[in-house]
Amino acid sequence: MNAAAESRSATRRGHRNAPLTPEGRLRLCVRIDAGRPIAHVAVEAGISRRCLAKWYARWRAHGENGLLDSSSRPATSPAPHPRGHR
């Protein structure tokens, strides 16, 4: 693999200190617990306040497991139409 391809691959995976990894999300939540406003922590991390508030709520409800990536697959799928497709 050439250097450019390795760089792209590493960027997609992120690194251990990236804010979007579960470890990075935990660090951001700990900063909020220490008294920093969510909006300030979000700006410093380069993410939206809404996104960080969602991670923080998940962390408070489920601990570190709430910060793990989850599937975006829907829990259910619509039933097929009884007469086939329209």
N, C-alpha and C positions, 0 to 999 in steps of 0.2 A: 504494500500500500504506500502511495506517495505521501509527502508531507501535507499537502493540501487536503487530501482525503482523510488523513489521520486527524487533522485539525477540525474538519467538519464533524467527524465522528465524535470527537471529544466534546465539541460544543453541544451536540445533541444530548449526550449523556450527562453533561454538566460536571461539575467537580464538587468535592466534598463540602466546600464552603459556600456553594451557590445558594441563593435564597430560595430557589424553587425545589431543592431536594428536601426529603423529610427532615434531615438534620438541620438544614437552614431554616425550615419552617419552625422547628422547635426553638431554635435560638431567637427567632423573632417573637414567638409567644412568651418566652422567658423575659424578654425585654419589656413586653407589655405588662407582665405580672410585676416587674420591678418598678412600675409606675410611669413608664413612658407612654404618651398618648398613641393610640393605634395609628392615627393619621401621620404622626411624625415618623414612626417606625416604618410605615408603608412607603413614605416618600424616600427615606434613606435606603430602603431595599429596592426601590424602583418598581413597586407593584401598586395596584390600586388598594385603597382603604377597604373597599368592599371585599376584595379577595382575601386580604389579611384578616378581616373580621370573621369571614367564613372559616378560615383555618383556625383562628383562635377559639371560636365556638366549638369546632370539632375537637380541638385539643382539650378544652374544658370538659366536654361530654365524654370523650373516649380515650383520653390520654394520648400517648405517642402513636397508638394505632390509628387515631383519627387523622394523623398527618400523612399517612401513607397514600400513595396514588391508588385510585380505585378505577374500576372499569367504567367506561362511558356507555357500555351496552345497556339498552333499556331492560328493566326487570321483566316486562311483558311485551308482547308484540300483538298487533291487532289480529283478530281472527279473520281467516279468508272469507270473502263474500260467498254465500251459499250458491249463487248462480255463476260463479266464476268471476273473472274481472270484467269490468264495464268498458 
